[in-house]
């Protein structure tokens, strides 16, 4: 009996570095981390093992507008995720054999991330990666409507960052 070998998932990141501090993490680092996270989460759905997401690093003003539009909250937030796989959109099987499966969009406010990093005593780089891991889990269907699910999600975020070699970068 021959085992079918599936390719290790790769994840392409369409980065939109809108914020002036967006260079804190390189595109190469983002792609490495998301690919590692995808492998750790055993992504499924793409017959060629190729996935894609967009990542926007933005300001409080821009994320507040999105938060108002989509969540009816008139304030900035740290991260928003819009999962593409939550909608009923028929994937054309032929297309999936040649193109990455689109997971969705992650938007991070680097203004809020900087405040949170300062309050927690770690680097903006680490906080931004933490928020990206949180957004990534949302793209994969994770949610935290109650305390036990929030704890599970935060634990998974820690696992993802540790697997990517990211340890909390304490400053100060």
N, C-alpha and C positions, 0 to 999 in steps of 0.2 A: 504494500500500500504506500503510495506516495503522498507526502504531506504537501498541501498547497501553501506556497509561501506568499504572504502578503507584504507589500513594501512598507517599511517604516513610514509613518506619516510625516510629511513635510508641510510647513505652514508658511505661506507667503504673507507678509505684512505690508499693506498699503498705508504708509505713514504720511500723515498730514501734520507737519510740525508748525502749527499756526502760532504757538507761543514762543516768545524770544528765548526761553530757557529749554526749549525742546531738545537741543543738542546734548543735554545731560546724559542721554542714552542713544547710542548709535543705532542705525537701522539694522546693522549686522547683529548687534546684541539682541534687539527685539526679535529678529527672525530666529536666532539661536534659541532664545528662551521660549518663544511660542512653540517652536518645533519640539523642544524637549517636553513642554507641558502637554502638547498633543500626543506625544508618544506615551507619556505617563498616564494620560487619561484614556489611552487606547481608542483614539478617534475611529469612528466607523462611518460609512456612508459613501466614501469615495473609492471606486474600484481601482483607482491609480494611486491612492494614498496621498493625494494632493488637496490641501485646504488653503483657504484665504480668509483674511479678515482685514478690516480697516481700523486704524488706530489714529485718533485725532488728539493732539495735545494742545489744549486751548486755555482760554482765560475764564475767570469767574463770570464775566459779562456774557460771553458766548454760551457757556453751559447753563447759565440761569435762563436764558431765552429758550433753550431746548427743554429744560426742566419745566418751565411754564407751559410750553406748547404740548408736551407729551405726558406730563405728570400733574399738571395744574398746580404746581408749587412755584411760587414767585420768589425763588431764592437759588443761589448756586448750590451745587452739590459736588462731591469729589469725583464720582464716576457714574456714567450712564452706559448702559448696554442695550443694543437693539439686535436681538437674535433673528437671523434670517430664517432659521429652521423652525421657528414658531408659527410661521404663516403657512397656509396651504398653497404652496407653489409647486406644481408638478415639475420634477426634474426630468429632463429628457435624458434617457439612459445613454444615448449616443454622445451627448454633450459631456456627461460625467466621465467618459472614457478618454477625453482629451483636455478637459478644463478642471481647475481646482473647484472643490465644493465650497461655496461662500458661506461662512459661518455667521457674519454680521459685523456690527460696528461697535467699537468701544471709544468713548469720549472721556478724557480725563482733564479736569481743571488743574493745571499746574499751580495756579494761585492758591487754591484750597489745599492741594498736596503740600505746598511749601509751608503753609500754616500748620498743617497736621504734623509734618515732619519736625518742625521746630518744637511743637508742643510735646511730641513723643521723644525728642532727643536723638533722632536719627536723620540720615541724609535724605535729600530730595530724591536722589536716584533710587534708594531703597523703597521709599514711600510710593514712588511712581510705579515701580515694579509690583509692589504689593497691590496697588489699585488695579493694575493691568491683569494680575492673576484673578482678582475678584471679578472683574468684568468678563474675563475669559470663561470662568465658571458659569456666569449668567448666560453666556452664549450657548453653553452646553446644557442648559436647562436647570441649573442649580438655582435655588431661591432660599430665602430666609424669612418666612412669615412668622416664625416663633423662635424662642431662645435656643432650643435644641438644634434646629436646622441652621441657625446662625453659627453656633459653636462648631458644628460639623463643617460648615463652609469655611470658616476661619482656619480650622485645622487643615483642611485640604489646601488652602492658600499657602499655609506654612510649608506643607509637603512639597508643593510645586516650586516655591522659592528655594527650598533646601536642595531639591533635585537639580535645580539649575545653578547650584553653587552660590546662591545669594544668601548671605547672612546679614542680619540686621547691622547696619553701619551706624553705630552710635557716634554722635558728634558732641562736642562741648565738654 
